[in-house]
C-alpha cells in the first residue's frame, strides 16, 4: 500500500539468548528467526517497502533472507545504531518524504500474525497510532530491590506493550526529534510519543506475539510452530433462487445482470458458502444459526461484513486460515472478469493474502435447475490451522 512502510529491527546481539550468533539467525523449524518475522510482513500486502535495520557486518545474511521473500525494490537494508532507539531513528531516516505510515517491529517477535500487523496499520490510518499490547491478567505488584512487595496496582489499568507499534510518520518523527533534543531514551516508540502529548491507541494483541529473549523462549517457539498437530477442513454449500427486482451480488461485487438472488440478506451465495466452510472447519454452528433469516437485524445484510465478523471470531479463538477454495455453479452470467475483485473483497474481510483464496466457476451444461438459470449455487472448502499459543 502506497505510503505505508515498516521498520524491522534486527540489529541486536541477543546476549540473553546465549547463542553464538545473533538470535535473528538462530534456526527455528528450518528457518531463521528473521525469516519468520519478515514472512508475516510479506503476507500483509499493506507495505510499500520494508526497511530492515541490522548490523553492518550482517547485511549480506539479511539480504539473502529478504531476497527470498520480496522483490527487488520492496525492501531496503540500513545499518543500525548503538541503541534500539538509535536503530529506529536510522530506519526513520531512510523513509522517503512522502511516507505516511510507519510500523516499527522487533524482529525477535517472529510469531506476529499478519492480521495483527494489519489491525495496527488500520488504527494508525484512522487514529494516528496503533500499538500492539495486552491487558494484564495477573495481579500486579510493586516490589523493592530486596524483594519485598510494597503495593498492588489495579491491573485493569496495566497494559503490556509489544510491537508492532504503528504511527503516522509526522507524529513519530516529531517524537524522536523532541527526545533527541531532551536527551531522553525510552524503551519503546510509544513512550516517546507520549512525551509530546499524543496518546497512543492500543490494539489488543495475542499470546503468540511473544518475544524471543532466552533459550526457553526458543523452546516455546518450537512448540508454537508445531501447533496442536491439527489442521481442520470444512466445506460449505449454498443455493439461492434467481429473481427479478434484486441486485446480483457475488463475492461482494455487484454484477450487472437482469436478476439477483432471493435472500433475507444480500444473497451473496459465494460468501455464504465460504462462511459455512469456515464455521464447519471450526466445529461451530452454521450461518443459518448465527445469522438467522428470521432476525430483522440481518435483513439486507452485507455478507462480506458477516464474513469479516466470522473471520475475526475465528482469529480470536486461535485459528488461522490456511486456504479457501470456492466454486460458483451457474449457467450465466460469466464472472471471469469479476473474480479478482471478489478475491480482493474476501481477502480484505479476512485480512489474509490473495494467494490463500481461489475462486472458480462452472456450468452444469444446461442440466438441472442451475442449467435452466433458475438459481446459483456455490461450494467452498476451507482449511484452518490452530496453534496452542495463538489464543488470547
C-alpha positions in Angstrom: 0.0 0.0 0.0 1.5 3.3 -1.1 2.8 5.5 1.7 3.0 2.6 4.2 6.4 1.5 5.4 7.7 -0.9 8.0 10.9 -0.7 10.0 12.0 -4.2 11.3 14.7 -4.2 13.9 17.4 -6.9 13.6 20.5 -5.2 14.9 20.5 -6.6 18.4 23.1 -9.0 19.8 20.7 -11.2 21.9 23.1 -11.8 24.7 20.4 -13.3 26.9 19.7 -15.9 24.2 23.2 -17.4 25.0 23.7 -18.2 21.3 27.0 -17.8 19.5 25.2 -15.9 16.7 22.7 -13.0 16.5 19.3 -14.5 17.5 17.9 -13.2 14.3 19.7 -16.0 12.5 19.0 -18.8 15.0 17.2 -21.6 13.2 13.7 -22.3 14.2 11.7 -25.0 12.4 14.1 -24.9 9.4 14.0 -21.1 9.1 15.9 -18.2 10.7 14.0 -16.2 13.2 14.2 -13.2 11.0 12.7 -15.1 8.1 9.6 -15.9 10.2 9.2 -12.3 11.1 9.6 -11.0 7.5 7.3 -13.6 6.2 4.5 -12.2 8.3 5.1 -8.7 6.9 5.2 -10.1 3.4 1.8 -11.7 3.9 0.1 -8.4 4.9 0.2 -6.9 1.4 0.0 -3.5 3.0 3.5 -2.0 2.8 5.2 -0.2 0.0 8.6 -1.2 1.4 10.2 -3.0 4.3 13.2 -1.3 5.9 15.4 -3.8 7.8 17.8 -2.4 10.3 20.7 -4.6 11.1 24.4 -4.6 12.0 26.7 -3.6 9.1 28.5 -7.0 9.3 25.3 -8.9 8.8 23.8 -7.1 5.9 24.7 -10.0 3.5 22.9 -12.5 5.6 19.9 -10.3 5.9 19.8 -9.7 2.2 19.8 -13.4 1.4 16.8 -13.8 3.6 14.9 -10.8 2.3 15.5 -11.7 -1.4 13.6 -15.0 -0.9 10.6 -13.1 0.4 10.5 -9.8 -1.5 11.0 -8.5 -5.0 13.9 -6.1 -5.6 12.7 -2.6 -4.5 10.3 -4.0 -1.9 12.9 -3.9 0.9 15.9 -1.8 2.0 18.7 -2.7 4.4 20.2 0.0 6.6 22.9 -0.2 9.3 21.7 0.2 12.9 22.9 2.3 15.8 24.3 1.7 19.2 20.9 1.5 21.0 17.4 0.4 19.9 16.3 4.0 19.8 19.2 4.8 17.5 18.4 1.9 15.2 14.7 3.0 14.9 16.0 6.5 14.1 18.2 5.0 11.3 15.1 3.4 9.9 13.1 6.6 10.1 15.8 8.5 8.3 15.6 6.0 5.4 11.9 6.9 4.8 11.0 8.9 1.7 9.4 12.3 2.1 6.0 11.1 1.1 5.9 8.3 3.7 2.6 8.5 5.6 2.5 5.4 8.0 5.4 3.6 9.6 5.3 0.4 11.6 8.2 -0.4 13.9 8.6 -4.0 14.8 11.1 -6.0 16.8 12.5 -8.8 14.7 12.6 -11.1 17.7 8.8 -11.1 17.8 8.8 -13.6 15.0 5.3 -15.1 15.6 3.5 -11.8 14.9 0.4 -12.5 12.8 -0.3 -10.6 9.6 -3.8 -9.8 11.0 -2.3 -8.0 14.0 0.0 -6.0 11.8 -2.9 -5.0 9.6 -5.0 -4.0 12.6 -2.2 -1.8 13.9 -1.8 -0.2 10.5 -5.5 0.5 10.1 -5.6 2.0 13.6 -2.8 4.3 12.6 -4.6 5.4 9.5 -7.8 6.0 11.4 -6.5 7.4 14.7 -2.8 8.3 14.2 -1.4 5.3 16.0 -1.8 1.6 16.6 0.3 -0.1 19.3 0.1 -3.8 20.0 -0.3 -4.8 23.6 -2.2 -7.0 26.1 -4.0 -6.1 29.3 -2.5 -7.7 32.3 -4.3 -10.8 33.6 -2.3 -11.5 36.7 -2.3 -9.4 39.9 0.4 -6.7 39.5 2.6 -5.8 42.5 5.3 -3.3 43.2 8.4 -4.8 44.9 11.5 -3.3 46.5 15.0 -4.3 45.2 15.2 -6.6 48.2 12.1 -8.5 47.1 9.6 -7.1 49.5 6.1 -6.4 48.0 5.1 -2.9 48.8 2.0 -2.2 46.8 -0.7 -3.6 44.5 -1.6 -1.9 41.2 -5.0 -2.1 39.6 -4.4 -4.5 36.8 -7.2 -3.1 34.8 -5.0 -0.1 34.1 -1.9 -2.2 33.2 -1.1 -2.9 29.6 1.9 -5.0 28.5 3.1 -3.2 25.3 4.6 -5.1 22.4 5.3 -4.4 18.7 4.3 -3.6 16.0 3.9 0.0 17.0 2.5 1.9 14.1 2.2 5.7 13.8 1.6 8.4 11.2 5.1 9.3 10.2 4.9 13.0 11.2 4.0 12.0 14.8 6.8 9.6 15.3 9.4 11.8 13.7 8.3 14.7 15.9 8.6 12.5 19.0 12.1 11.3 18.1 13.2 14.9 17.4 12.0 16.0 20.8 13.6 13.0 22.6 16.9 13.8 20.9 16.7 17.4 21.9 15.9 16.4 25.6 18.4 13.6 25.7 15.6 11.2 26.6 15.9 7.5 25.9 12.8 5.4 26.0 12.2 1.7 26.0 9.7 1.9 23.1 8.3 4.2 20.5 5.0 4.9 22.3 6.9 6.3 25.3 8.5 8.9 23.1 5.1 9.7 21.5 3.5 10.2 24.9 6.1 12.8 25.8 4.8 15.1 23.0 1.2 14.9 24.3 -0.1 12.3 21.9 -2.0 9.4 23.4 -1.2 6.1 21.5 -4.1 3.8 20.7 -4.0 0.2 21.9 -4.6 -2.7 19.6 -5.2 -5.8 21.6 -2.6 -8.5 20.9 -2.5 -12.3 21.3 -0.3 -14.6 23.3 1.6 -15.8 20.3 3.2 -12.4 19.8 5.9 -13.1 22.4 9.5 -12.0 22.1 12.4 -14.4 21.8 14.7 -13.4 24.6 16.2 -16.5 26.2 16.6 -20.2 25.3 13.3 -21.2 27.0 11.6 -18.8 24.5 13.1 -20.8 21.7 11.6 -24.0 23.0 8.2 -22.3 23.4 8.6 -21.1 19.8 9.2 -24.6 18.6 6.1 -25.8 20.4 4.1 -23.0 18.9 5.2 -23.8 15.3 4.2 -27.5 15.9 0.8 -26.3 16.9 -1.6 -28.9 18.3 -0.8 -31.2 15.4 -4.2 -30.5 13.9 -5.5 -29.0 10.6 -9.2 -28.7 10.3 -11.1 -28.9 7.0 -14.7 -27.5 6.5 -17.0 -27.5 3.5 -19.9 -25.2 2.7 -22.7 -25.2 0.2 -25.4 -22.7 -0.5 -28.1 -22.1 -3.2 -30.3 -19.1 -3.9 -33.0 -18.6 -6.4 -32.6 -16.0 -9.2 -35.5 -13.5 -9.2 -36.3 -10.1 -10.8 -36.0 -7.0 -8.8 -32.9 -7.9 -6.9 -29.2 -6.9 -7.4 -26.8 -9.8 -8.1 -24.0 -9.7 -5.5 -21.3 -12.3 -5.7 -18.1 -12.1 -3.6 -19.1 -8.6 -2.6 -19.2 -7.5 -6.2 -22.4 -6.0 -7.8 -22.7 -7.7 -11.2 -24.8 -6.1 -13.9 -27.4 -8.8 -14.6 -31.2 -8.8 -15.1 -31.9 -10.8 -12.0 -30.5 -11.2 -8.5 -30.5 -13.8 -5.7 -33.5 -14.0 -3.5 -32.5 -14.0 0.2 -33.0 -12.3 3.6 -29.5 -10.8 3.3 -27.9 -9.6 0.1 -28.0 -13.2 -1.1 -24.2 -13.5 -1.7 -24.2 -17.2 -2.3 -20.4 -17.4 -2.7 -19.6 -15.7 0.6 -22.3 -17.7 2.3 -20.6 -21.0 1.2 -17.2 -19.7 2.4 -18.6 -18.7 5.8 -20.2 -22.1 6.2 -16.9 -23.8 5.3 -15.0 -21.7 7.9 -17.6 -22.4 10.6 -17.6 -26.1 9.7 -13.8 -26.3 10.0 -14.0 -24.7 13.4 -16.9 -27.0 14.5 -19.2 -24.1 15.0 -22.9 -23.6 14.1 -23.7 -22.8 10.5 -24.5 -19.5 9.0 -28.3 -20.0 9.4 -27.9 -20.4 13.1 -25.5 -17.5 13.6 -27.3 -15.1 11.3 -30.9 -16.4 11.1 -33.2 -15.2 8.3 -35.9 -14.6 10.9 -33.9 -11.8 12.5 -34.7 -8.4 11.1 -31.2 -7.3 12.1 -29.8 -9.3 9.1 -32.4 -8.2 6.5 -30.4 -6.9 3.5 -27.1 -7.6 5.4 -23.8 -7.2 3.7 -22.5 -10.8 3.5 -18.9 -9.6 3.3 -19.3 -7.8 6.6 -20.7 -11.0 8.1 -17.6 -12.8 6.7 -15.4 -10.3 8.4 -17.1 -10.9 11.7 -16.8 -14.7 11.4 -13.1 -14.3 10.5 -12.4 -12.1 13.5 -14.1 -14.5 15.8 -12.0 -17.4 14.5 -8.9 -15.3 14.7 -9.6 -14.5 18.4 -10.2 -18.2 19.0 -6.7 -19.0 17.7 -7.4 -20.1 14.2 -5.5 -19.1 11.1 -6.9 -19.6 7.5 -4.7 -22.0 5.5 -6.6 -21.5 2.3 -10.1 -21.2 0.8 -11.1 -22.8 -2.5 -14.6 -21.9 -3.8 -16.6 -22.8 -6.8 -19.7 -21.0 -8.2 -22.2 -23.2 -10.0 -24.2 -21.2 -12.6 -25.1 -21.1 -16.2 -24.8 -17.4 -16.5 -23.6 -14.6 -16.3 -19.9 -15.1 -16.9 -17.8 -13.9 -13.9 -14.2 -14.3 -15.1 -13.7 -10.5 -15.2 -15.0 -10.2 -11.6 -13.0 -12.9 -9.9 -10.1 -10.8 -8.9 -12.3 -8.2 -7.3 -14.1 -10.9 -5.4 -10.8 -12.3 -4.1 -9.8 -8.8 -3.0 -13.0 -8.3 -1.1 -12.7 -11.6 0.6 -9.0 -11.2 1.4 -9.7 -7.7 2.9 -12.5 -9.0 5.0 -10.5 -11.9 6.4 -7.1 -10.0 6.5 -5.3 -12.7 4.5 -3.2 -12.7 1.4 -4.9 -13.1 -2.0 -2.7 -16.2 -2.5 -4.8 -18.0 0.1 -8.0 -17.7 -1.9 -9.1 -19.4 -5.1 -12.4 -18.8 -6.9 -13.7 -20.8 -9.8 -17.0 -21.1 -11.8 -18.6 -23.9 -13.6 -21.8 -24.6 -15.5 -23.9 -27.7 -15.5 -24.0 -27.9 -19.3 -27.6 -26.6 -19.1 -28.7 -29.5 -17.0 -30.9 -29.2 -13.9 -32.1 -26.1 -12.1 -28.7 -24.3 -12.5 -28.6 -25.2 -16.1 -32.0 -23.7 -16.6 -30.9 -20.5 -15.0 -33.2 -20.9 -12.0 -30.6 -20.2 -9.4 -26.9 -20.1 -8.5 -25.1 -22.4 -6.1 -21.7 -22.3 -4.5 -19.5 -24.7 -2.7 -16.3 -23.9 -0.7 -13.6 -25.7 1.2 -11.6 -24.1 3.9 -8.5 -25.3 5.8 -8.0 -23.9 9.3 -4.9 -24.4 11.5 -4.8 -23.8 15.2 -1.8 -23.3 17.4 -1.9 -23.7 21.2 -0.2 -20.4 21.7 -2.4 -18.3 19.5 -5.3 -17.9 21.9 -5.7 -14.7 24.0 
